[in-house]
Amino acid sequence: MSKKIFSEEEVAQLSANPHVESATKRSISFTPSFKQKVYDELMNGAGIRDILLRHGIDPNVLGESRLKGISEKIQK
């Protein structure tokens, strides 16, 4: 399944979050400190959706493909 393209509004919403290093219509990157937080929380049994919600990122905006990719990439 292809990754969702973000609308201008979604890019603005994501970019406003302090944990987001950059966001474009096609990609999002997180700050190194946030990646570490996500890793720690994943290792403690939290789900990626819950982690993102707690840190002000709507997982529905990212889409299922990105959620899976974020979780896999951070755990590596």
Backbone as a chain_set.jsonl record, in Angstrom:
{"seq": "MSKKIFSEEEVAQLSANPHVESATKRSISFTPSFKQKVYDELMNGAGIRDILLRHGIDPNVLGESRLKGISEKIQK", "coords": {"N": [[0.842, -1.176, 0.0], [0.546, 2.208, -0.8], [2.148, 5.153, 0.52], [0.436, 7.754, 2.197], [-0.187, 11.023, 0.925], [0.458, 14.079, 2.393], [-1.774, 16.753, 3.186], [-1.658, 20.367, 2.765], [-2.54, 21.518, 5.13], [-2.178, 19.393, 6.943], [0.607, 19.124, 6.805], [1.344, 21.567, 7.948], [0.258, 21.234, 10.514], [1.737, 19.011, 11.451], [4.35, 20.074, 11.285], [4.264, 22.006, 13.245], [4.547, 20.637, 15.584], [6.742, 20.04, 18.282], [8.289, 17.745, 18.236], [8.712, 17.04, 15.678], [11.033, 17.121, 13.17], [11.1, 17.788, 10.457], [8.597, 18.229, 7.919], [6.989, 17.325, 4.945], [4.943, 17.206, 1.971], [5.227, 14.544, 1.325], [6.806, 13.285, 3.252], [7.954, 12.731, 6.653], [10.024, 13.604, 9.348], [11.453, 12.903, 12.484], [12.686, 14.386, 15.558], [15.91, 13.524, 16.923], [15.844, 13.121, 19.734], [13.145, 12.584, 20.166], [12.834, 10.226, 18.737], [14.32, 8.543, 20.365], [12.731, 8.599, 22.681], [10.409, 7.362, 21.692], [11.44, 4.831, 21.059], [12.186, 3.924, 23.655], [9.661, 3.837, 24.885], [8.34, 1.979, 23.236], [9.854, -0.295, 23.832], [9.035, -0.669, 26.397], [6.575, -1.701, 26.094], [4.5, -0.126, 25.07], [2.144, 0.9, 22.545], [2.586, 2.05, 19.164], [0.64, 3.857, 18.186], [-0.517, 4.888, 20.571], [1.721, 6.093, 21.739], [2.374, 8.142, 19.896], [-0.001, 9.672, 20.011], [0.083, 10.565, 22.698], [2.126, 12.359, 22.488], [1.172, 14.362, 20.932], [0.767, 13.863, 18.198], [-1.239, 12.984, 15.573], [-2.056, 9.785, 14.812], [-3.71, 8.956, 12.747], [-3.375, 10.822, 10.757], [-0.869, 10.187, 9.809], [-1.131, 7.601, 8.743], [-1.502, 4.038, 8.152], [0.649, 2.658, 6.873], [2.907, 4.299, 7.335], [2.927, 4.268, 10.141], [3.577, 1.619, 10.721], [6.089, 1.527, 9.479], [7.528, 3.484, 10.949], [7.582, 2.354, 13.511], [9.005, -0.05, 13.008], [11.453, 0.93, 11.974], [12.488, 2.53, 14.081], [12.897, 0.622, 16.03], [15.038, -0.754, 15.028]], "CA": [[0.0, 0.0, 0.0], [1.37, 3.414, -0.907], [2.042, 6.103, 1.627], [-0.47, 8.885, 2.027], [0.396, 12.344, 0.709], [-0.114, 15.006, 3.356], [-2.317, 18.019, 2.699], [-0.937, 21.537, 3.299], [-2.971, 21.656, 6.523], [-1.514, 18.343, 7.721], [2.026, 19.492, 6.884], [1.43, 22.656, 8.932], [-0.027, 20.642, 11.821], [2.89, 18.204, 11.831], [5.507, 20.954, 11.448], [4.109, 22.763, 14.487], [4.848, 19.781, 16.721], [8.164, 20.155, 18.613], [8.978, 16.472, 18.014], [8.883, 16.859, 14.235], [12.175, 17.861, 12.639], [10.624, 18.364, 9.199], [7.45, 17.564, 7.304], [6.646, 17.75, 3.599], [3.757, 16.482, 1.5], [5.509, 13.119, 1.18], [7.623, 12.676, 4.303], [8.045, 13.326, 7.982], [11.157, 13.114, 10.133], [11.337, 13.268, 13.889], [13.934, 14.77, 16.211], [16.601, 12.369, 17.535], [15.377, 12.883, 21.11], [11.826, 11.96, 20.104], [13.051, 8.837, 18.312], [14.747, 7.81, 21.558], [11.542, 8.449, 23.534], [9.546, 6.348, 21.072], [12.111, 3.54, 21.254], [12.055, 3.547, 25.067], [8.263, 3.49, 25.163], [8.055, 0.713, 22.538], [10.504, -1.373, 24.592], [8.263, -0.849, 27.628], [5.3, -2.314, 25.767], [3.482, 0.792, 24.548], [1.874, 0.813, 21.115], [3.005, 3.247, 18.428], [-0.471, 4.815, 18.141], [-0.627, 5.537, 21.878], [2.904, 6.935, 21.926], [2.215, 9.341, 19.079], [-1.096, 10.481, 20.57], [0.558, 11.21, 23.93], [3.068, 13.42, 22.13], [0.494, 15.35, 20.107], [0.793, 13.53, 16.774], [-2.408, 12.188, 15.221], [-1.632, 8.652, 13.998], [-4.559, 8.85, 11.559], [-2.783, 11.686, 9.735], [0.286, 9.492, 9.25], [-1.561, 6.436, 7.976], [-1.027, 2.734, 8.631], [1.945, 2.313, 6.301], [3.938, 5.043, 8.064], [2.971, 3.797, 11.527], [4.345, 0.372, 10.716], [7.467, 1.869, 9.139], [8.139, 4.201, 12.077], [7.825, 1.385, 14.576], [10.086, -0.954, 12.596], [12.719, 1.658, 11.811], [12.981, 2.959, 15.376], [13.353, -0.543, 16.783], [16.325, -1.215, 14.472]], "C": [[0.888, 1.24, 0.0], [1.15, 4.34, 0.279], [1.174, 7.286, 1.233], [0.326, 10.169, 1.787], [-0.321, 13.304, 1.649], [-0.667, 16.251, 2.661], [-1.477, 19.159, 3.288], [-1.274, 21.735, 4.779], [-2.285, 20.624, 7.419], [-0.023, 18.63, 7.874], [2.213, 20.579, 7.94], [1.225, 22.12, 10.346], [1.174, 19.841, 12.31], [4.102, 19.076, 12.119], [5.458, 21.745, 12.747], [4.461, 21.945, 15.725], [6.346, 19.836, 17.021], [8.971, 18.864, 18.396], [9.257, 16.201, 16.539], [10.019, 17.758, 13.756], [11.808, 18.54, 11.321], [9.438, 17.552, 8.69], [7.224, 18.181, 5.933], [5.393, 16.984, 3.192], [3.976, 14.972, 1.48], [6.28, 12.47, 2.326], [7.539, 13.444, 5.617], [9.298, 12.755, 8.634], [11.053, 13.712, 11.532], [12.696, 13.642, 14.456], [14.592, 13.513, 16.813], [16.103, 12.075, 18.948], [14.006, 12.226, 21.125], [11.945, 10.495, 19.671], [13.471, 7.983, 19.5], [13.579, 7.577, 22.507], [10.635, 7.344, 22.997], [10.146, 4.965, 21.285], [11.923, 3.051, 22.693], [10.631, 3.099, 25.391], [7.854, 2.194, 24.463], [8.636, -0.466, 23.316], [9.789, -1.646, 25.911], [6.843, -1.33, 27.346], [4.214, -1.397, 25.236], [3.321, 0.589, 23.042], [2.209, 2.129, 20.429], [1.895, 4.299, 18.362], [-0.589, 5.595, 19.448], [0.532, 6.493, 22.124], [2.731, 8.248, 21.163], [1.12, 10.252, 19.621], [-0.657, 11.235, 21.818], [1.477, 12.388, 23.634], [2.496, 14.376, 21.084], [0.522, 15.111, 18.607], [-0.371, 12.59, 16.482], [-1.973, 11.023, 14.323], [-2.467, 8.47, 12.733], [-4.039, 9.724, 10.415], [-1.634, 10.957, 9.041], [-0.113, 8.321, 8.358], [-0.874, 5.156, 8.442], [0.366, 2.37, 8.129], [3.078, 3.018, 7.054], [4.039, 4.565, 9.51], [3.812, 2.536, 11.626], [5.82, 0.672, 10.451], [8.199, 2.568, 10.276], [8.518, 3.215, 13.165], [8.987, 0.464, 14.23], [11.427, -0.252, 12.546], [13.313, 2.053, 13.164], [13.509, 1.777, 16.19], [14.685, -1.095, 16.276], [17.389, -0.346, 14.994]], "O": [[1.876, 1.299, 0.732], [0.114, 4.308, 0.943], [1.185, 7.744, 0.09], [1.386, 10.37, 2.379], [-1.55, 13.341, 1.697], [-0.103, 16.735, 1.679], [-0.681, 18.94, 4.2], [-0.405, 22.077, 5.581], [-1.86, 20.948, 8.528], [0.548, 18.408, 8.942], [3.146, 20.51, 8.74], [1.94, 22.51, 11.27], [1.582, 19.98, 13.463], [4.81, 18.843, 13.098], [6.5, 22.115, 13.289], [4.652, 22.507, 16.803], [7.152, 19.692, 16.102], [10.201, 18.898, 18.377], [9.954, 15.246, 16.197], [9.978, 18.978, 13.911], [12.149, 19.7, 11.088], [9.295, 16.366, 8.986], [7.262, 19.401, 5.774], [4.85, 16.207, 3.976], [3.022, 14.205, 1.605], [6.4, 11.246, 2.375], [7.127, 14.602, 5.682], [9.597, 11.569, 8.491], [10.628, 14.851, 11.725], [13.732, 13.264, 13.909], [13.902, 12.558, 17.168], [15.954, 10.912, 19.323], [13.725, 11.401, 21.995], [11.235, 9.632, 20.185], [13.037, 6.838, 19.634], [13.442, 6.493, 23.074], [10.155, 6.498, 23.752], [9.435, 4.029, 21.651], [11.546, 1.901, 22.919], [10.426, 2.104, 26.087], [7.106, 1.397, 25.028], [7.995, -1.508, 23.445], [9.923, -2.729, 26.479], [6.005, -1.363, 28.247], [3.102, -1.856, 24.976], [4.251, 0.161, 22.357], [2.126, 3.195, 21.039], [2.168, 5.495, 18.469], [-0.741, 6.817, 19.437], [0.337, 7.583, 22.661], [2.918, 9.33, 21.72], [1.297, 11.469, 19.682], [-0.986, 12.41, 21.983], [1.592, 13.309, 24.443], [3.237, 15.109, 20.43], [0.326, 16.041, 17.825], [-0.473, 11.52, 17.082], [-1.563, 11.251, 13.185], [-1.991, 7.896, 11.754], [-4.239, 9.404, 9.243], [-1.447, 11.092, 7.832], [0.514, 8.087, 7.325], [0.197, 5.193, 9.048], [1.176, 1.831, 8.884], [4.092, 2.398, 7.373], [5.143, 4.468, 10.046], [4.657, 2.407, 12.512], [6.698, 0.131, 11.123], [9.365, 2.274, 10.537], [9.636, 3.238, 13.678], [9.859, 0.223, 15.064], [12.428, -0.784, 13.025], [14.52, 1.923, 13.367], [14.464, 1.924, 16.952], [15.38, -1.813, 16.995], [18.56, -0.539, 14.666]]}, "num_chains": 1, "name": "protein.A"}
